Amino acid sequence: MNLNQVTVPALDVAASIAFYQRLGLRLIVHTHSAYARFECPGGGTTFSIHQVDELPRGTGIVVYFECVDLDARVAALKADGLVFESEPTDQSWLWREAYLRDPAGNRICLYFAGANRLNPPWRLNE
């Protein structure tokens, strides 16, 4: 089984489309004003947004997009006007992460983990 698709809520689909296109996702479906789907860079996975009247309560979700060129990508996005909550930072779990929010307030993490994404030193033996 593979994770292929993630869908997040959007209060303003048009603003969210523009945001995710700025991140580098390619719009592949936009059949009506309440839904849009993107192909993620690297191919093979998709990401979508759907219109909601209000956001779910609670801490919400965090969507992770891996970027091999994380620091350069963050610098380019900041130069393009996107505001980040945190700069790329090395984490104790061996990932380098930077956070921002989409127009609906969903938390987005751009990160680089390399081999540690699937094979961290503490990975369980099969």
Backbone bond lengths (Angstrom), bond angles and torsions (degrees), N, CA, C in turn:
res aa  C-N    CA-C-N  psi(-1)  N-CA   C-N-CA  omega(-1)  CA-C   N-CA-C  phi
1 M - - - 1.438 - - 1.528 108.58 -
2 N 1.321 117.06 133.99 1.462 122.65 177.48 1.512 110.26 -120.03
3 L 1.318 116.26 142.88 1.460 120.47 170.85 1.520 106.78 -76.25
4 N 1.312 116.89 121.57 1.449 122.02 -174.21 1.509 112.02 -114.84
5 Q 1.324 117.78 -33.73 1.461 121.74 -168.79 1.516 109.96 -140.55
6 V 1.326 117.11 136.06 1.452 123.88 171.06 1.516 106.49 -127.43
7 T 1.332 117.22 136.57 1.456 122.33 177.17 1.521 108.75 -122.48
8 V 1.323 116.69 133.04 1.463 121.65 178.70 1.517 109.26 -120.73
9 P 1.337 116.49 155.49 1.465 119.88 178.36 1.527 111.40 -74.77
10 A 1.335 114.43 151.33 1.467 121.19 177.52 1.520 108.90 -137.08
11 L 1.311 116.62 134.07 1.462 120.70 174.35 1.524 110.89 -82.88
12 D 1.323 116.16 -31.32 1.466 122.79 -179.13 1.531 106.80 -133.85
13 V 1.321 116.75 98.97 1.467 121.12 -174.51 1.525 111.01 -61.20
14 A 1.318 118.20 -41.86 1.471 120.78 -179.06 1.526 111.02 -61.56
15 A 1.318 117.71 -44.58 1.470 120.79 179.00 1.523 110.43 -65.56
16 S 1.321 116.87 -38.05 1.466 120.24 179.13 1.523 111.33 -68.86
17 I 1.325 117.65 -38.39 1.462 120.22 175.80 1.525 109.92 -58.51
18 A 1.320 116.59 -48.17 1.470 120.43 -179.96 1.525 111.16 -60.44
19 F 1.334 117.19 -41.97 1.466 121.77 179.87 1.530 110.97 -60.70
20 Y 1.330 117.22 -51.33 1.462 120.06 -175.99 1.527 111.97 -70.14
21 Q 1.314 117.96 -29.47 1.459 119.51 173.41 1.530 109.97 -67.21
22 R 1.320 117.82 -37.02 1.470 120.53 176.64 1.525 111.03 -63.97
23 L 1.339 116.72 -31.50 1.464 119.63 177.39 1.524 111.72 -72.24
24 G 1.328 117.67 -17.37 1.457 121.09 178.23 1.516 114.88 112.86
25 L 1.333 118.09 5.24 1.456 120.69 176.94 1.530 108.81 -80.20
26 R 1.339 116.10 147.05 1.467 121.18 -177.15 1.525 109.67 -103.14
27 L 1.322 116.69 120.88 1.460 122.29 179.58 1.525 109.54 -66.72
28 I 1.352 116.92 123.92 1.464 120.02 -179.32 1.526 112.74 -121.13
29 V 1.346 118.65 -18.29 1.460 122.03 177.67 1.522 108.72 -140.95
30 H 1.330 115.37 129.94 1.464 121.08 173.77 1.513 106.30 -155.18
31 T 1.335 114.91 74.86 1.451 119.85 -172.29 1.520 113.45 -84.85
32 H 1.304 117.19 -20.93 1.467 121.69 176.85 1.514 108.41 -155.46
33 S 1.309 117.26 174.12 1.463 120.32 -172.44 1.520 114.32 -73.74
34 A 1.324 118.21 -4.93 1.465 119.97 -175.89 1.523 114.51 -104.07
35 Y 1.343 118.44 0.40 1.460 119.86 -174.94 1.522 110.37 -153.87
36 A 1.332 115.35 141.59 1.463 121.25 173.56 1.523 108.60 -148.39
37 R 1.334 115.85 146.45 1.459 121.17 178.11 1.525 109.23 -127.86
38 F 1.326 114.81 143.76 1.465 122.45 -178.12 1.519 109.66 -123.15
39 E 1.333 115.49 152.81 1.453 121.56 167.94 1.523 106.76 -96.09
40 C 1.320 116.06 132.34 1.457 120.02 -179.90 1.524 110.16 -79.52
41 P 1.338 117.17 147.24 1.471 119.62 175.82 1.529 109.20 -55.16
42 G 1.286 116.76 143.15 1.453 120.84 -177.09 1.523 112.04 94.48
43 G 1.329 116.15 -16.87 1.459 121.07 176.12 1.504 113.70 72.94
44 G 1.319 115.22 166.11 1.453 120.84 174.21 1.513 115.34 92.99
45 T 1.314 119.01 -23.32 1.459 120.71 178.91 1.518 109.52 -128.53
46 T 1.330 114.10 154.92 1.456 120.02 177.51 1.516 109.54 -125.77
47 F 1.309 114.70 163.64 1.455 123.59 -177.21 1.516 106.09 -143.58
48 S 1.324 117.67 136.82 1.456 118.18 -179.45 1.520 112.19 -136.80
49 I 1.315 113.50 164.48 1.463 122.24 176.82 1.527 107.23 -127.13
50 H 1.325 115.37 148.60 1.465 119.35 175.53 1.522 109.08 -138.01
51 Q 1.308 114.99 143.76 1.465 122.28 -177.68 1.514 111.03 -67.39
52 V 1.331 116.40 133.92 1.459 122.57 171.67 1.522 107.97 -131.79
53 D 1.322 116.18 156.98 1.460 120.16 177.57 1.516 111.69 -82.86
54 E 1.319 116.07 -29.00 1.460 120.90 175.18 1.512 108.81 -149.89
55 L 1.320 114.98 153.87 1.462 120.10 -177.92 1.518 110.72 -80.21
56 P 1.329 116.79 149.49 1.467 119.48 175.72 1.529 109.91 -59.81
57 R 1.304 116.15 148.78 1.471 120.70 178.26 1.518 110.15 -81.12
58 G 1.311 115.82 160.04 1.457 120.68 178.15 1.514 111.06 110.06
59 T 1.303 115.42 -165.50 1.460 120.43 -175.81 1.515 112.37 -78.15
60 G 1.322 117.28 -13.34 1.456 120.26 176.52 1.515 113.23 79.09
61 I 1.309 113.75 -164.29 1.451 121.09 -176.78 1.520 109.84 -112.56
62 V 1.306 115.39 163.54 1.457 121.81 170.89 1.518 106.20 -127.06
63 V 1.323 116.67 126.73 1.456 121.84 177.90 1.517 107.71 -104.91
64 Y 1.328 116.64 130.34 1.456 122.77 -177.98 1.520 109.94 -107.92
65 F 1.335 115.80 127.63 1.458 122.15 173.72 1.523 107.25 -119.82
66 E 1.332 116.92 120.30 1.463 120.09 -179.61 1.527 110.21 -81.93
67 C 1.333 115.19 134.43 1.470 122.87 179.87 1.519 108.20 -128.20
68 V 1.311 117.31 117.77 1.466 120.93 178.08 1.523 109.72 -61.66
69 D 1.335 116.31 -35.89 1.463 123.18 -178.32 1.531 111.27 -102.39
70 L 1.330 117.12 47.80 1.459 122.72 -170.65 1.521 113.69 -49.94
71 D 1.315 118.64 -55.05 1.469 120.48 -174.93 1.530 111.47 -62.05
72 A 1.314 117.13 -43.31 1.467 120.42 178.86 1.520 110.47 -66.79
73 R 1.337 117.73 -39.64 1.469 121.04 179.47 1.520 110.71 -63.42
74 V 1.331 117.37 -45.09 1.466 120.65 179.07 1.525 110.04 -62.35
75 A 1.312 117.73 -44.25 1.469 120.80 179.00 1.526 110.84 -59.97
76 A 1.324 117.77 -42.65 1.470 121.39 -179.85 1.527 110.75 -66.58
77 L 1.326 117.58 -41.24 1.462 120.50 179.67 1.523 111.32 -67.75
78 K 1.321 117.32 -38.19 1.461 120.36 175.99 1.525 110.48 -64.58
79 A 1.325 117.12 -40.55 1.467 120.78 177.50 1.525 110.85 -64.21
80 D 1.345 116.06 -26.41 1.463 121.62 178.09 1.528 112.08 -85.59
81 G 1.336 116.97 1.13 1.453 120.72 174.07 1.512 116.82 102.95
82 L 1.325 118.92 -1.21 1.458 119.34 177.60 1.524 109.87 -75.48
83 V 1.326 116.22 143.44 1.458 122.45 -178.12 1.525 108.56 -104.86
84 F 1.312 116.57 127.04 1.459 122.67 179.52 1.520 109.96 -101.57
85 E 1.328 116.09 144.10 1.467 121.94 174.33 1.518 110.78 -77.48
86 S 1.343 116.18 -28.02 1.463 119.88 179.28 1.522 109.63 -150.31
87 E 1.294 115.06 147.99 1.467 122.63 176.21 1.529 108.96 -76.11
88 P 1.332 118.09 163.49 1.466 119.06 174.81 1.531 110.42 -55.92
89 T 1.325 114.94 125.93 1.461 121.38 -174.72 1.519 109.46 -136.11
90 D 1.327 116.47 134.47 1.463 120.80 175.30 1.524 108.83 -72.43
91 Q 1.331 116.04 129.40 1.463 121.85 -178.48 1.526 110.27 -103.38
92 S 1.323 116.16 159.94 1.472 120.43 -179.08 1.530 111.62 -66.20
93 W 1.329 118.26 -19.48 1.469 121.50 178.42 1.526 111.47 -89.35
94 L 1.344 116.13 14.30 1.465 124.98 171.57 1.532 114.16 72.55
95 W 1.332 116.62 24.05 1.455 121.59 172.08 1.522 107.53 -110.70
96 R 1.309 117.35 150.51 1.467 122.74 172.79 1.520 105.73 -105.95
97 E 1.344 117.61 124.03 1.456 121.48 -170.36 1.527 112.60 -132.76
98 A 1.337 115.02 147.69 1.463 123.10 171.57 1.529 106.81 -136.53
99 Y 1.335 117.43 141.19 1.461 121.42 -174.86 1.522 111.99 -119.63
100 L 1.347 114.08 145.03 1.454 122.68 171.47 1.517 107.15 -149.83
101 R 1.331 117.04 177.33 1.469 121.31 179.33 1.515 110.32 -124.40
102 D 1.333 114.77 145.65 1.454 119.04 175.84 1.537 108.73 -80.58
103 P 1.335 118.95 176.34 1.468 120.35 -177.24 1.531 114.52 -59.53
104 A 1.338 119.26 -23.90 1.466 121.97 177.94 1.523 111.96 -86.92
105 G 1.330 117.26 -5.77 1.457 120.71 -178.60 1.513 114.30 93.81
106 N 1.344 117.72 1.33 1.468 119.99 175.74 1.524 108.56 -63.89
107 R 1.316 115.92 135.89 1.463 120.43 -178.40 1.528 109.62 -81.13
108 I 1.335 115.71 130.11 1.453 122.97 -178.41 1.523 107.91 -117.87
109 C 1.326 115.96 131.17 1.457 121.40 175.70 1.525 108.24 -113.81
110 L 1.308 116.37 121.56 1.460 121.21 168.57 1.516 104.66 -96.73
111 Y 1.317 116.75 131.08 1.465 118.62 -172.58 1.519 110.83 -147.23
112 F 1.324 114.30 165.44 1.457 121.86 168.03 1.518 107.40 -133.62
113 A 1.336 115.71 126.63 1.461 120.69 179.81 1.518 112.31 -123.19
114 G 1.323 117.06 -19.42 1.459 119.71 -178.46 1.516 111.09 55.55
115 A 1.322 116.42 -138.18 1.469 121.70 -178.50 1.522 112.09 -63.86
116 N 1.338 117.51 -23.28 1.466 120.03 -177.40 1.528 113.14 -72.23
117 R 1.331 117.87 -11.66 1.468 119.53 177.91 1.526 109.79 -63.74
118 L 1.314 117.27 -46.11 1.467 120.84 -179.48 1.524 113.44 -104.82
119 N 1.308 117.24 -20.97 1.461 120.48 -174.14 1.528 112.76 -131.48
120 P 1.346 117.30 60.51 1.463 117.87 176.03 1.540 109.52 -70.14
121 P 1.325 117.32 159.92 1.461 119.66 -178.74 1.535 113.73 -56.41
122 W 1.314 118.20 -23.89 1.470 122.27 -177.88 1.532 112.37 -98.74
123 R 1.324 117.91 15.69 1.469 120.63 178.93 1.522 110.10 -58.79
124 L 1.326 116.29 140.21 1.458 121.87 179.01 1.514 109.98 -70.83
125 N 1.327 115.37 142.68 1.473 120.01 174.48 1.522 109.13 -75.13
126 E 1.309 114.97 147.26 1.469 118.12 -179.10 1.501 111.28 -81.77
